[in-house]
Amino acid sequence: MTATAQLRLVAPTEKRAPVVPETQIINLTIESDEKLLLTVVEAAHRLGIGRTLMYELLGSGQIESVHVGRLHKVPAEALAKFVDHCRVGARPRARDVAAPASDGGALTERS
């Protein structure tokens, strides 16, 4: 979605010289980022990772991708699914953090 708006800059009416002439109008175009399919570079940028790592994630199937002709595209919702999956997988479970040692009950960390 693209929206274009015209803004008119108005200087306060004081005894100073006007900073901006009254005839100056700024055209501002605002584009929202609501694409359904992103390029690999755009998807990598959204995740804050590099292009090479993005291709590795796509190649391993961790992030879904589609081909549109010769173009490799990433659905925007696939990024959200990947992040959700990482959050769920990153939660430490009690049995993964500490395990009883064989010397009688002291806790040791697993690596």
N, CA and C atoms as an extended XYZ file, in Angstrom:
333
Properties=species:S:1:pos:R:3:atomname:S:1:resname:S:1:resid:I:1 pbc="F F F"
N         0.839       -1.166        0.000 N   MET     1
C         0.000        0.000        0.000 CA  MET     1
C         0.886        1.231        0.000 C   MET     1
N         0.577        2.173       -0.852 N   THR     2
C         1.337        3.410       -0.944 CA  THR     2
C         0.393        4.572       -0.727 C   THR     2
N         0.825        5.511        0.079 N   ALA     3
C         0.028        6.700        0.329 CA  ALA     3
C         0.889        7.924        0.056 C   ALA     3
N         0.342        8.894       -0.621 N   THR     4
C         1.058       10.136       -0.895 CA  THR     4
C         0.318       11.268       -0.213 C   THR     4
N         1.079       12.115        0.447 N   ALA     5
C         0.475       13.247        1.147 CA  ALA     5
C         1.285       14.497        0.859 C   ALA     5
N         0.634       15.613        0.870 N   GLN     6
C         1.322       16.889        0.721 CA  GLN     6
C         1.369       17.574        2.066 C   GLN     6
N         2.542       18.033        2.425 N   LEU     7
C         2.719       18.748        3.678 CA  LEU     7
C         3.113       20.178        3.376 C   LEU     7
N         2.529       21.099        4.067 N   ARG     8
C         2.898       22.498        3.918 CA  ARG     8
C         3.574       22.934        5.197 C   ARG     8
N         4.790       23.433        5.059 N   LEU     9
C         5.532       23.906        6.210 CA  LEU     9
C         5.137       25.349        6.485 C   LEU     9
N         4.765       25.619        7.703 N   VAL    10
C         4.341       26.959        8.077 CA  VAL    10
C         5.234       27.443        9.206 C   VAL    10
N         5.858       28.600        8.990 N   ALA    11
C         6.721       29.190       10.014 CA  ALA    11
C         5.858       29.999       10.977 C   ALA    11
N         6.247       30.035       12.244 N   PRO    12
C         5.475       30.834       13.198 CA  PRO    12
C         5.478       32.306       12.778 C   PRO    12
N         4.377       32.991       13.051 N   THR    13
C         4.268       34.401       12.672 CA  THR    13
C         4.865       35.256       13.785 C   THR    13
N         6.134       35.482       13.672 N   GLU    14
C         6.846       36.342       14.611 CA  GLU    14
C         7.520       37.438       13.801 C   GLU    14
N         8.290       38.249       14.453 N   LYS    15
C         8.938       39.349       13.766 CA  LYS    15
C        10.228       38.911       13.068 C   LYS    15
N        10.541       37.623       13.140 N   ARG    16
C        11.722       37.120       12.448 CA  ARG    16
C        11.401       36.894       10.977 C   ARG    16
N        12.454       36.762       10.222 N   ALA    17
C        12.271       36.439        8.807 CA  ALA    17
C        11.797       34.992        8.709 C   ALA    17
N        10.906       34.675        7.787 N   PRO    18
C        10.424       33.292        7.672 CA  PRO    18
C        11.568       32.346        7.291 C   PRO    18
N        11.588       31.220        7.945 N   VAL    19
C        12.620       30.224        7.696 CA  VAL    19
C        12.359       29.510        6.372 C   VAL    19
N        11.114       29.221        6.084 N   VAL    20
C        10.726       28.503        4.875 CA  VAL    20
C         9.736       29.372        4.111 C   VAL    20
N         9.989       29.594        2.833 N   PRO    21
C         9.005       30.373        2.065 CA  PRO    21
C         7.660       29.649        2.056 C   PRO    21
N         6.588       30.413        2.024 N   GLU    22
C         5.250       29.832        2.085 CA  GLU    22
C         4.916       28.970        0.880 C   GLU    22
N         5.593       29.148       -0.210 N   THR    23
C         5.267       28.390       -1.403 CA  THR    23
C         5.914       27.003       -1.422 C   THR    23
N         6.752       26.710       -0.435 N   GLN    24
C         7.428       25.420       -0.439 CA  GLN    24
C         6.505       24.327        0.097 C   GLN    24
N         6.311       23.297       -0.714 N   ILE    25
C         5.478       22.157       -0.349 CA  ILE    25
C         6.322       20.899       -0.516 C   ILE    25
N         6.223       20.016        0.435 N   ILE    26
C         6.967       18.763        0.384 CA  ILE    26
C         5.992       17.638        0.073 C   ILE    26
N         6.278       16.873       -0.970 N   ASN    27
C         5.502       15.674       -1.267 CA  ASN    27
C         6.172       14.499       -0.578 C   ASN    27
N         5.423       13.775        0.220 N   LEU    28
C         5.948       12.669        0.999 CA  LEU    28
C         5.208       11.399        0.619 C   LEU    28
N         5.947       10.370        0.245 N   THR    29
C         5.342        9.084       -0.092 CA  THR    29
C         5.727        8.078        0.976 C   THR    29
N         4.735        7.447        1.570 N   ILE    30
C         4.956        6.459        2.619 CA  ILE    30
C         4.508        5.111        2.094 C   ILE    30
N         5.423        4.149        2.146 N   GLU    31
C         5.095        2.800        1.713 CA  GLU    31
C         5.141        1.876        2.913 C   GLU    31
N         4.078        1.130        3.116 N   SER    32
C         4.105        0.145        4.186 CA  SER    32
C         4.730       -1.135        3.637 C   SER    32
N         5.307       -1.910        4.511 N   ASP    33
C         6.011       -3.114        4.094 CA  ASP    33
C         5.091       -4.317        4.245 C   ASP    33
N         4.115       -4.427        3.354 N   GLU    34
C         3.133       -5.495        3.440 CA  GLU    34
C         3.256       -6.477        2.284 C   GLU    34
N         4.470       -6.710        1.814 N   LYS    35
C         4.667       -7.660        0.725 CA  LYS    35
C         4.381       -9.069        1.219 C   LYS    35
N         3.798       -9.880        0.368 N   LEU    36
C         3.575      -11.283        0.703 CA  LEU    36
C         4.837      -12.103        0.486 C   LEU    36
N         5.583      -11.764       -0.564 N   LEU    37
C         6.817      -12.478       -0.880 CA  LEU    37
C         7.986      -11.505       -0.852 C   LEU    37
N         9.057      -11.914       -0.197 N   LEU    38
C        10.240      -11.079       -0.066 CA  LEU    38
C        11.393      -11.692       -0.846 C   LEU    38
N        12.318      -10.860       -1.282 N   THR    39
C        13.541      -11.396       -1.860 CA  THR    39
C        14.369      -11.990       -0.726 C   THR    39
N        15.372      -12.758       -1.068 N   VAL    40
C        16.229      -13.368       -0.051 CA  VAL    40
C        16.940      -12.277        0.758 C   VAL    40
N        17.372      -11.228        0.090 N   VAL    41
C        18.063      -10.133        0.778 CA  VAL    41
C        17.112       -9.398        1.718 C   VAL    41
N        15.874       -9.147        1.270 N   GLU    42
C        14.888       -8.487        2.133 CA  GLU    42
C        14.568       -9.342        3.355 C   GLU    42
N        14.419      -10.646        3.150 N   ALA    43
C        14.133      -11.553        4.260 CA  ALA    43
C        15.298      -11.582        5.246 C   ALA    43
N        16.510      -11.631        4.735 N   ALA    44
C        17.694      -11.616        5.595 CA  ALA    44
C        17.759      -10.320        6.390 C   ALA    44
N        17.438       -9.217        5.739 N   HIS    45
C        17.456       -7.913        6.412 CA  HIS    45
C        16.430       -7.871        7.544 C   HIS    45
N        15.253       -8.419        7.312 N   ARG    46
C        14.217       -8.447        8.359 CA  ARG    46
C        14.660       -9.262        9.566 C   ARG    46
N        15.395      -10.347        9.327 N   LEU    47
C        15.865      -11.183       10.432 CA  LEU    47
C        17.150      -10.653       11.053 C   LEU    47
N        17.790       -9.709       10.370 N   GLY    48
C        19.037       -9.163       10.888 CA  GLY    48
C        20.221      -10.103       10.688 C   GLY    48
N        20.176      -10.893        9.621 N   ILE    49
C        21.261      -11.821        9.321 CA  ILE    49
C        21.783      -11.529        7.925 C   ILE    49
N        22.874      -12.178        7.560 N   GLY    50
C        23.460      -11.982        6.250 CA  GLY    50
C        22.793      -12.838        5.186 C   GLY    50
N        23.078      -12.492        3.949 N   ARG    51
C        22.497      -13.202        2.803 CA  ARG    51
C        22.957      -14.655        2.761 C   ARG    51
N        24.219      -14.889        3.090 N   THR    52
C        24.758      -16.253        3.039 CA  THR    52
C        24.062      -17.151        4.046 C   THR    52
N        23.900      -16.661        5.278 N   LEU    53
C        23.199      -17.451        6.301 CA  LEU    53
C        21.750      -17.674        5.897 C   LEU    53
N        21.137      -16.680        5.274 N   MET    54
C        19.754      -16.830        4.822 CA  MET    54
C        19.653      -17.959        3.800 C   MET    54
N        20.587      -18.008        2.851 N   TYR    55
C        20.581      -19.097        1.867 CA  TYR    55
C        20.808      -20.450        2.539 C   TYR    55
N        21.632      -20.494        3.589 N   GLU    56
C        21.845      -21.752        4.313 CA  GLU    56
C        20.556      -22.209        4.992 C   GLU    56
N        19.820      -21.272        5.608 N   LEU    57
C        18.551      -21.615        6.261 CA  LEU    57
C        17.517      -22.079        5.241 C   LEU    57
N        17.511      -21.447        4.074 N   LEU    58
C        16.582      -21.856        3.013 CA  LEU    58
C        16.957      -23.235        2.476 C   LEU    58
N        18.244      -23.460        2.276 N   GLY    59
C        18.708      -24.731        1.734 CA  GLY    59
C        18.460      -25.899        2.678 C   GLY    59
N        18.545      -25.633        3.989 N   SER    60
C        18.323      -26.702        4.963 CA  SER    60
C        16.841      -26.927        5.239 C   SER    60
N        15.979      -26.061        4.694 N   GLY    61
C        14.538      -26.218        4.882 CA  GLY    61
C        14.016      -25.627        6.177 C   GLY    61
N        14.869      -24.907        6.909 N   GLN    62
C        14.419      -24.296        8.159 CA  GLN    62
C        13.479      -23.124        7.903 C   GLN    62
N        13.634      -22.489        6.760 N   ILE    63
C        12.740      -21.405        6.347 CA  ILE    63
C        12.161      -21.795        4.999 C   ILE    63
N        10.845      -21.695        4.880 N   GLU    64
C        10.138      -22.043        3.646 CA  GLU    64
C        10.438      -21.007        2.569 C   GLU    64
N        10.523      -21.460        1.341 N   SER    65
C        10.703      -20.544        0.222 CA  SER    65
C         9.922      -21.057       -0.981 C   SER    65
N         9.681      -20.168       -1.913 N   VAL    66
C         8.988      -20.535       -3.143 CA  VAL    66
C         9.774      -19.965       -4.318 C   VAL    66
N         9.599      -20.572       -5.463 N   HIS    67
C        10.225      -20.075       -6.683 CA  HIS    67
C         9.139      -19.478       -7.569 C   HIS    67
N         9.380      -18.267       -7.991 N   VAL    68
C         8.492      -17.593       -8.934 CA  VAL    68
C         9.327      -17.397      -10.194 C   VAL    68
N         9.122      -18.304      -11.134 N   GLY    69
C         9.998      -18.307      -12.304 CA  GLY    69
C        11.402      -18.669      -11.851 C   GLY    69
N        12.361      -17.809      -12.122 N   ARG    70
C        13.735      -18.037      -11.681 CA  ARG    70
C        14.027      -17.381      -10.340 C   ARG    70
N        13.081      -16.637       -9.819 N   LEU    71
C        13.303      -15.895       -8.581 CA  LEU    71
C        13.056      -16.770       -7.359 C   LEU    71
N        13.915      -16.637       -6.376 N   HIS    72
C        13.781      -17.338       -5.097 CA  HIS    72
C        13.131      -16.354       -4.132 C   HIS    72
N        11.928      -16.632       -3.683 N   LYS    73
C        11.191      -15.721       -2.804 CA  LYS    73
C        10.895      -16.388       -1.472 C   LYS    73
N        10.752      -15.567       -0.440 N   VAL    74
C        10.464      -16.053        0.907 CA  VAL    74
C         9.132      -15.466        1.351 C   VAL    74
N         8.144      -16.302        1.673 N   PRO    75
C         6.877      -15.761        2.189 CA  PRO    75
C         7.121      -15.043        3.520 C   PRO    75
N         6.491      -13.894        3.690 N   ALA    76
C         6.675      -13.120        4.922 CA  ALA    76
C         6.267      -13.931        6.145 C   ALA    76
N         5.222      -14.732        6.018 N   GLU    77
C         4.765      -15.534        7.158 CA  GLU    77
C         5.760      -16.637        7.522 C   GLU    77
N         6.605      -17.045        6.565 N   ALA    78
C         7.612      -18.071        6.861 CA  ALA    78
C         8.647      -17.555        7.848 C   ALA    78
N         8.916      -16.246        7.807 N   LEU    79
C         9.866      -15.661        8.759 CA  LEU    79
C         9.297      -15.698       10.177 C   LEU    79
N         8.001      -15.386       10.300 N   ALA    80
C         7.357      -15.425       11.618 CA  ALA    80
C         7.346      -16.855       12.165 C   ALA    80
N         7.069      -17.826       11.302 N   LYS    81
C         7.079      -19.230       11.728 CA  LYS    81
C         8.467      -19.650       12.198 C   LYS    81
N         9.492      -19.218       11.475 N   PHE    82
C        10.865      -19.557       11.840 CA  PHE    82
C        11.226      -18.974       13.206 C   PHE    82
N        10.869      -17.718       13.428 N   VAL    83
C        11.174      -17.075       14.705 CA  VAL    83
C        10.419      -17.762       15.837 C   VAL    83
N         9.149      -18.091       15.618 N   ASP    84
C         8.372      -18.804       16.642 CA  ASP    84
C         8.998      -20.155       16.961 C   ASP    84
N         9.440      -20.864       15.916 N   HIS    85
C        10.077      -22.164       16.109 CA  HIS    85
C        11.381      -22.015       16.905 C   HIS    85
N        12.135      -20.964       16.615 N   CYS    86
C        13.383      -20.721       17.350 CA  CYS    86
C        13.101      -20.402       18.809 C   CYS    86
N        12.046      -19.648       19.070 N   ARG    87
C        11.690      -19.317       20.462 CA  ARG    87
C        11.326      -20.570       21.241 C   ARG    87
N        10.522      -21.422       20.653 N   VAL    88
C        10.099      -22.649       21.328 CA  VAL    88
C        11.298      -23.558       21.548 C   VAL    88
N        12.167      -23.666       20.558 N   GLY    89
C        13.338      -24.525       20.665 CA  GLY    89
C        14.399      -23.977       21.596 C   GLY    89
N        14.383      -22.669       21.856 N   ALA    90
C        15.423      -22.057       22.682 CA  ALA    90
C        15.104      -22.103       24.172 C   ALA    90
N        13.885      -22.454       24.530 N   ARG    91
C        13.528      -22.519       25.943 CA  ARG    91
C        14.255      -23.687       26.601 C   ARG    91
N        15.060      -23.404       27.617 N   PRO    92
C        15.779      -24.509       28.266 CA  PRO    92
C        14.836      -25.365       29.089 C   PRO    92
N        15.020      -26.653       28.975 N   ARG    93
C        14.247      -27.587       29.782 CA  ARG    93
C        15.100      -27.980       30.978 C   ARG    93
N        14.473      -28.316       32.083 N   ALA    94
C        15.189      -28.615       33.312 CA  ALA    94
C        16.171      -29.765       33.125 C   ALA    94
N        15.793      -30.772       32.362 N   ARG    95
C        16.679      -31.928       32.214 CA  ARG    95
C        17.874      -31.613       31.315 C   ARG    95
N        17.773      -30.579       30.466 N   ASP    96
C        18.894      -30.218       29.616 CA  ASP    96
C        19.895      -29.322       30.340 C   ASP    96
N        19.435      -28.579       31.335 N   VAL    97
C        20.300      -27.628       32.016 CA  VAL    97
C        21.170      -28.330       33.052 C   VAL    97
N        20.578      -29.176       33.871 N   ALA    98
C        21.347      -29.826       34.921 CA  ALA    98
C        20.955      -31.294       35.010 C   ALA    98
N        21.928      -32.109       35.311 N   ALA    99
C        21.672      -33.542       35.464 CA  ALA    99
C        22.415      -34.037       36.695 C   ALA    99
N        21.895      -35.032       37.402 N   PRO   100
C        22.588      -35.526       38.582 CA  PRO   100
C        23.910      -36.174       38.208 C   PRO   100
N        24.917      -35.901       39.012 N   ALA   101
C        26.237      -36.487       38.773 CA  ALA   101
C        26.285      -37.884       39.366 C   ALA   101
N        27.236      -38.671       38.919 N   SER   102
C        27.341      -40.050       39.398 CA  SER   102
C        27.985      -40.125       40.773 C   SER   102
N        28.471      -38.993       41.324 N   ASP   103
C        29.148      -39.033       42.616 CA  ASP   103
C        28.225      -38.791       43.797 C   ASP   103
N        26.923      -38.883       43.614 N   GLY   104
C        26.025      -38.830       44.753 CA  GLY   104
C        25.116      -37.644       44.829 C   GLY   104
N        24.751      -37.039       43.731 N   GLY   105
C        23.699      -36.051       43.788 CA  GLY   105
C        24.103      -34.624       43.474 C   GLY   105
N        25.371      -34.289       43.287 N   ALA   106
C        25.749      -32.933       42.914 CA  ALA   106
C        25.306      -32.686       41.469 C   ALA   106
N        24.900      -31.461       41.187 N   LEU   107
C        24.444      -31.120       39.840 CA  LEU   107
C        25.603      -30.663       38.989 C   LEU   107
N        25.632      -31.119       37.761 N   THR   108
C        26.634      -30.658       36.786 CA  THR   108
C        25.916      -30.198       35.541 C   THR   108
N        26.521      -29.263       34.822 N   GLU   109
C        25.912      -28.766       33.583 CA  GLU   109
C        26.265      -29.663       32.435 C   GLU   109
N        25.292      -29.867       31.566 N   ARG   110
C        25.544      -30.584       30.318 CA  ARG   110
C        26.007      -29.596       29.286 C   ARG   110
N        26.840      -30.003       28.376 N   SER   111
C        27.261      -29.090       27.311 CA  SER   111
C        26.843      -29.572       25.962 C   SER   111
